[in-house]
Amino acid sequence: MRTVIITIILLCSVSLQVSASAIDSLRQILPTLKGNERSKAYMKLSQLLSSEDDPQKALDCLDEWIAFEQDERNIEGEGKARWSKVAVLTNCALDSMLLKEAPEQMAWFKKHRQWNRYYDTWDSKACVYMYSSRIQTALREAQDMLEDAQKNDDNFGKAAAYQLMGVVYESMGQYDQAVDVFRECIKQLKQRESEVEAFTTVFDYLCQTLDESHRYYEELDVAREWEQGILHRMQRKGAFPELHFPTYIACRCNKASALAGLNRLEEAEQEIRQAEEMQNACGTPLGKYRIYYVRVHYALAAKQAEQVLAYCDSLEALDLNAGGDVAAFRGEAYLQMGRMDEAAKTFRDLYYKKDSVFNREMRIQLDELNTLYKVDELKMQTQLERSRFLIGMAVVLVVALLLAMYLRHVAAAKLRREHALLKVANARAEESSKMKTNFIQQISHEIRTPLNVLSGFTQIITAPDVKLDEATKNDINTRIIESTDRITGLVNKMLELSDANSTAVIESHDDVSAPQIASQAAEEARMQQDRHITFEMQVAPDVESAMLHTNMRQASRALMLLLDNARKFTKQGSVRLILEKTDKMMRFVVEDTGIGVPAAEADHIFEEFVQLDNYYDGTGIGLTVARSIARRLGGDVELDTTYQPGARFVMTLPL
């Protein structure tokens, strides 16, 4: 049901049949009136024109009123005029005009902080969407209204949003959600007692929703709370009871419906009779409709089928279309009377009618969802373009920063060359980590040793008075190649280190066997050439036929680093490479009889630059690189802490 907008009709009592002479008289005296008297005349004239079923003339009158109040700079008077215009558009069901007018009026009410009229106008706009079956749009409006009211900490706005949201949920058949938000609406209204009367329909909505979902005990409690609120306001304000009869009639009808649902028929009958007494004293057509409606509920519960049909006739005669489906009640009555043919025809006609309405509403809602999707897509596209712009700006700034850093670096290098007498600063900052310092020392040692070899042999070869035999030349040539390979390997490790922290998957494009990987790794690690150790490779029987889809070069590189590590930390003893297969993985086990790794260092050993014994050559990055490669190939490298003779590292790769 559309929220009832109470237009400003308290200045005078106007009959629904107003003569044209009364309107002409007001138009004649309007120019002679000033200030507040003219404002009252505009209000009365607009009401007369609305009752004459001439909304356009009423709207023109309201525009004149708004212009007059603007000239008078009367903010309160202009607010009344603008709200009256919204009321006329709403009451006359000029939906398209209301949708155009609402944003302008809302902006004005918000600017002048007239929050009640601001949220009432918003509610009227949302109701247009709801009663034109654009349910999703109405729900979005209610949610936006709630967010806005929470931002402004306005209880009236929050109550209006919750009530609207509840009506939308109820129309969608989502009764639990509707009950929750109706209760939240009442909670907000209790914090602002002066606004309860404007939203007394929320109790009616809540009772009807509970009745639809057969939660009669809760409905009865809410109706009693509602009744206590009505009595409290009557006592507090000392108003004539007749002014509260329409609300009281609705309250008693809901109590009677709940009692009938609980089969407490005598109590229900008492409530209905009291409602009828109020209706006879000072009732409205809507009150009569509600009483007939609850009489139908009562008669159905009391198995009085003839009475059901009589009250259904009365409901149809009123022709108010105030909710409920009279045809469904007729069908239930026919069933109770055993008139099956008539019941079947009634329910069949009702089915076709509802099916037609359902199909029409579904088409409308599908069009609405399609429109909302396009709107959301446009918003997302706009946000995406904005994000791209911001990212582009960030990239430009980063590039500019990097360029500035590069130019600064070039300038610093040039400055160092120009000032050759300055010594290179070698002091490190206090916060430099010990591991990195050790790494630099290791790098210096690793590079200096082969460079010294190359430098020494170069001096020997280039000396004019030195003659060498073929065996010596071959030995020098071998040592030069070894030193060069050592420097090349070191550089390769540095390059691999820069990629060690990457999480990018290494592309697998080779189909190879595990022995192929193991043989290439052993050859690259020169395991057969070291005389201080013995090297052995064991291959399980089921490994020979197993194939791996991997990256041959990277897999052998990772295994080579493990073998090189074992060879380096085993001064005397043996290194063994074991190949074995599980259900899904291939295991490459590297065992040595070297210095071993304490269990406490099992994870620490894989960190960058870590060396447990600085007396051994190396950079401390081999295990880091090996694990990084294995993980990016889908496997891993782990230390087996249960192995005691030395160290055992296990590399796994997926089959």
Secondary structure, 3 states (H helix, E strand, C coil): CCCCCCCCCCCCCCCCCCCHHHHHHHHHHHHHCCHHHHHHHHHHHHHHHHHCCCHHHHHHHHHHHHHHHHHHCCHHHHHHHHHHHHHHHHHCCCHHHHHHHHHHHHHHHHHCCCHHHHHHHHHHHHHHHHHCCCHHHHHHHHHHHHHHHHHHCCHHHHHHHHHHHHHHHHHCCCHHHHHHHHHHHHHHHHCCHHHCHHHCHHHHHHHHHHHHCCCHHHHHHHHHHHHHHHHHHHHHHCCCHHHHHHHHHHHHHHHHHHHHHCCCHHHHHHHHHHHHHHHHHHCCHHHHHHHHHHHHHHHHHCCCHHHHHHHHHHHHHHCCCCCCCHHHHHHHHHHHHCCHHHHHHHHHHHHHHHHHHHHHHHHHHHHHHHHHHHHHHHHHHHHHHHHHHHHHHHHHHHHHHHHHHHHHHHHHHHHHHHCCCCCCCCCCCCCCCHHHHHHHHHHHHHHHHHHHHHHHHHHHHHCCCCCCCHHHHHHHHHHHHHHHHHHHHHHHHHHHHHCCCCCCCCCCCEEEEHHHHHHHHHHHCCCCCCCCEEEEEEECHHHCCCEEEECHHHHHHHHHHHHHHHHHCCCCEEEEEEEEECCCEEEEEEEECCCCCCHHHCCHHHCCCCCCCCCCCCCCCHHHHHHHHHHHCCCEEEECCCCCCCEEEEEEEEC
